[in-house]
Amino acid sequence: MEPQETEKEAIAEEQEMIEEALNDADGILKGLNDMNYDTIVDKLSPLDRARFDLAVLYSINSYYWMYVRSLGKDTKGHPIMEEMGRIKKITDRIKEMTEKTKKRSMVVDAKAAHRMVKHELWQPANKKIKFTEEENWDNPEPEPGCSKKAK
């Protein structure tokens, strides 16, 4: 085989793989297009909704980037790269926010823990207990030097 024929075969194989990938992607996009966006998003939390929107946005921009590349254009100065950078910044921001909430939930609030422990272990202060004469049946008469209140 000549080197040109092997290159042609390799290019043909690459082209077939690209066509298969595009057909698969087309099926996925048709599936997304058939779904009602509002019904999907209503079931999601705000964080999951942001992730879903970013995934859809990233995939659409990726397809456009592939289209521009398939035309043989350089994408370095193309506006699609700015958009992809913006998507990456938003993705990083969402990751940062989720990490902060995870860290915040793992941090112990020392003041609150102290209050809880103090409340659970609280005991009333020892108060002086005064007995009346009826309760003091061991020693009915007051000790000498103690004054007895007049009735």
C-alpha positions as CSV (number, residue, x, y, z in Angstrom):
1,M,0.0,0.0,0.0
2,E,1.1,3.5,-0.7
3,P,1.3,6.1,2.1
4,Q,-1.4,8.2,0.4
5,E,-3.9,5.3,0.4
6,T,-3.3,4.6,4.1
7,E,-3.8,8.3,4.8
8,K,-7.0,8.3,2.8
9,E,-8.3,5.2,4.7
10,A,-7.4,6.9,8.0
11,I,-9.3,10.0,7.0
12,A,-12.3,8.0,5.8
13,E,-12.4,6.2,9.2
14,E,-12.1,9.5,11.1
15,Q,-14.9,10.9,8.9
16,E,-17.1,7.8,9.7
17,M,-16.5,8.2,13.4
18,I,-17.4,11.9,13.3
19,E,-20.6,11.1,11.4
20,E,-21.6,8.5,13.9
21,A,-20.9,10.9,16.8
22,L,-22.9,13.6,15.1
23,N,-25.8,11.2,14.6
24,D,-25.7,10.2,18.2
25,A,-25.6,13.8,19.3
26,D,-28.5,14.6,16.9
27,G,-30.5,11.9,18.6
28,I,-29.8,13.3,22.0
29,L,-30.7,16.8,20.9
30,K,-33.9,15.6,19.4
31,G,-34.8,14.0,22.7
32,L,-34.1,17.2,24.5
33,N,-36.1,19.1,22.0
34,D,-39.1,16.8,22.4
35,M,-39.2,17.4,26.2
36,N,-40.9,20.3,27.7
37,Y,-38.3,22.5,29.4
38,D,-40.6,23.9,32.1
39,T,-41.7,20.4,33.3
40,I,-38.0,19.4,33.6
41,V,-36.9,22.5,35.4
42,D,-39.9,22.7,37.8
43,K,-38.8,19.4,39.4
44,L,-35.2,20.6,39.9
45,S,-33.7,22.5,42.8
46,P,-32.1,25.9,41.9
47,L,-28.6,24.4,42.0
48,D,-29.6,21.5,39.8
49,R,-31.4,23.8,37.5
50,A,-28.3,25.9,37.0
51,R,-26.3,22.7,36.4
52,F,-28.8,21.5,33.8
53,D,-28.9,24.9,32.0
54,L,-25.1,25.0,31.9
55,A,-24.9,21.4,30.5
56,V,-27.3,22.3,27.7
57,L,-25.6,25.6,27.0
58,Y,-22.2,23.9,27.0
59,S,-23.3,21.1,24.6
60,I,-24.9,23.6,22.2
61,N,-21.8,25.7,22.2
62,S,-19.6,22.7,21.8
63,Y,-21.5,21.7,18.7
64,Y,-21.1,25.1,17.2
65,W,-17.4,25.0,18.0
66,M,-17.2,21.7,16.2
67,Y,-19.0,23.2,13.2
68,V,-16.6,26.1,13.0
69,R,-13.7,23.8,13.3
70,S,-15.1,21.6,10.5
71,L,-15.2,24.6,8.2
72,G,-11.4,24.9,8.8
73,K,-11.6,28.1,10.7
74,D,-9.3,29.0,13.6
75,T,-11.3,29.2,16.8
76,K,-8.7,31.0,18.9
77,G,-10.0,34.4,18.2
78,H,-13.6,33.4,17.5
79,P,-16.4,34.6,19.8
80,I,-17.3,31.1,20.6
81,M,-14.2,30.8,22.7
82,E,-15.3,33.8,24.7
83,E,-18.6,32.1,25.3
84,M,-17.0,28.8,26.3
85,G,-14.7,30.7,28.7
86,R,-17.8,32.4,30.2
87,I,-19.5,29.0,30.7
88,K,-16.3,27.7,32.4
89,K,-16.3,30.6,34.8
90,I,-19.9,30.0,35.7
91,T,-19.2,26.3,36.2
92,D,-16.3,27.1,38.5
93,R,-18.5,29.5,40.4
94,I,-21.2,26.9,41.0
95,K,-18.5,24.4,42.1
96,E,-17.1,27.0,44.5
97,M,-20.5,27.7,46.0
98,T,-21.3,24.1,46.5
99,E,-17.9,23.6,48.2
100,K,-18.6,26.5,50.5
101,T,-22.0,25.1,51.6
102,K,-20.4,21.7,52.2
103,K,-17.7,23.3,54.4
104,R,-20.2,25.5,56.2
105,S,-22.3,22.4,57.1
106,M,-19.2,20.6,58.4
107,V,-18.1,23.5,60.7
108,V,-19.3,23.2,64.3
109,D,-20.8,26.3,65.7
110,A,-18.9,26.4,69.0
111,K,-21.2,28.9,70.7
112,A,-24.3,26.9,69.9
113,A,-22.6,23.7,71.0
114,H,-21.7,25.3,74.3
115,R,-25.2,26.5,74.9
116,M,-26.6,23.0,74.1
117,V,-24.2,21.3,76.5
118,K,-24.8,23.8,79.2
119,H,-28.5,23.5,78.9
120,E,-28.4,19.7,79.0
121,L,-26.0,19.6,82.0
122,W,-27.7,22.5,83.9
123,Q,-28.4,21.9,87.6
124,P,-30.0,24.4,89.9
125,A,-27.7,26.1,92.4
126,N,-27.7,24.7,95.9
127,K,-30.1,26.8,97.9
128,K,-30.3,26.9,101.7
129,I,-33.1,24.7,102.8
130,K,-35.1,26.1,105.7
131,F,-37.1,23.6,107.8
132,T,-40.1,24.5,109.8
133,E,-40.6,23.2,113.3
134,E,-43.1,20.6,112.0
135,E,-40.5,19.3,109.5
136,N,-37.7,19.2,112.1
137,W,-38.9,16.2,114.1
138,D,-35.4,15.1,115.1
139,N,-34.8,18.3,117.2
140,P,-38.1,20.0,118.1
141,E,-36.5,22.6,120.3
142,P,-34.2,25.2,118.8
143,E,-30.6,25.1,119.7
144,P,-29.5,27.6,122.4
145,G,-28.5,30.9,120.9
146,C,-31.0,30.7,118.1
147,S,-33.9,33.0,118.3
148,K,-37.4,31.7,117.9
149,K,-39.7,33.9,115.9
150,A,-42.8,35.0,117.7
151,K,-46.0,33.6,116.4
